[in-house]
Amino acid sequence: MTENEYHELLMAEPRRMALNILTNATTPVDLKDLSATIAARENDVEVADEETAERVACHLHHSHLPKMADLGVIDYNPDASRIESCL
């Protein structure tokens, strides 16, 4: 990964949160669980509401996770909605 790619990867808060969650996970993480955790952290609540978690899941699925997979830091299977860290 180039220095520019590294900075681009870490530029977005949702990507930083996802990397933190995924690198601490011992098994693949479901998109629904990942988005709920990120939504709760973003809103500084214990549990995020379903609408907020779905919004985060959509954004992760269409933007952040494909970029992270292209950079080789995660393995993302959109059909199975499972994400695993490659770090």
N, C-alpha and C positions, 0 to 999 in steps of 0.2 A: 504494500500500500504506500502510495506517495504521501509526502507531507501534506499536500493540499487535500488529498482524499481523507486523510486522518482528521484534519481540521474540519472538513465538511461533515464528516461522520459525527463529530462531537459538537457541532454547531447547534443542533436542535435538541432541546431539553427532552422531548419524548424518546429520542434515540439514546441519549445518555441514561435515562431511566430504564429503558428496555435492556440495554447492555448490562446495567447493574443487576437487574432482576435475573437475566438469563445466565450471566456468568456465575451467579450464586446458586442456580438450580442444578440439581443432579440428574434430572430427567427432562425431556422435552416439555415445553409449556404450551398450553392451549391458548389460542388468540383471545378467547373470551376472558380467561383468567389474567393474562398479561394486561389487557386493556382495562379491566376492572381495577387492577393494582395501580396502574399508571394514572387512571382517572381519580382514584382516591388520593394519591400523592399530589397531583396537580391542584386539587381542591382542598387539600389539607383536612381531609375527613377520614374517618375509620373505614367507611364503605361508601362508594360512589353510587349514585342512583343509576338505574338501568339505561336511561336515555343518554346520560353523559358517557357511560362506559361504551355504549354502541357507537357514539360519535368518535370516541378515541379509537375503537377497533377499526372503524372505516378509514380513518386517517392513517393508522398504522398499516393496514392492509394495502392501501393504494399508494402510499408515499414512502413511509419510513422503512418498513420491512423489506420491500424490493431493493431499495438503495443499500441497505445493510447486507442483504444477500449478495448483491452485485459486488460489493467490496470484500466479500468472503468472511465476514465476521459472524454471520449466522447461517444456519440452514433453515430455510423457510419453505414449507410445503403448503401452499395456499389451499389446495384441495382438501387436505386433512386439518388445516388450521392449527398446525403444530410448528413451534419454533424452538430451535436449539442453538446454543452458542457454539461457535467454532474456535473460541479463544481458550 
